Amino acid sequence: MTTIATAQATSTAAPAAFFAKWADMATWPEWNNDTEWVRLDGPFAQGASGTLKPKGGPEVPFIVERLSDREFVDVSKLIGARLIFDHQVASDAEGTTVTVTVSIEGPLRWFWTKVLGADLAKSVEPDLRALVAAAEAVLV
C-alpha cells in the first residue's frame, strides 16, 4: 500500500456533524473541489456502493468499506488498484480531530499514483479545511 497524502484538522463541530456531511454525498461538491457529483445506491452504511465523478475524469465506482462512530473508509475501484480514503474522527475536551489519509493498493498502484497522486496530495488539506467549515456552519 502506498500513502498519497494525510491531512488533519481540529474543529469545534461534534463528530456527528462530520458523519452527517459524509453521509450526504450529494453535497460533497460543496466542500470537495475535485468532485463533480456523487451518488450513493441506498443508505450510508458499511457495504453500500455508489458512483462518483471527479472533475475532468470518468465515473468511478466506490464502496463504503468501513463505517463506525469513529471511522469512515470509502474505496474507489480503479483498473488494477483500489484508491482508499480513510476518515478518522476523535473527540476530547479540545474538540474534534479529523484525519484523512489517501492511499492506494494493487498491482497498478504505481500507474495511478503517477496519474492521480500529485492532484490528490494537493487537494486533501484544502478539502478537509472546507469540510471543517461546512461541519462548523451547522452549529450556527
Buried (B, 14 or more C-beta within 10 A) or exposed (E): EBEBBBBEBEBEBBBBBBBBBBBBBEBBBEBBEBBBBBEBEEEBEEEBBBBBBBEEBEEBEBBBBBBEEEBBBBBBBBEEBBBBBBBBBEBEEEBBBBBBBBBBBBEBBBBBBEEBBEBBBEBBBBBBBBBBEBBBEEEE
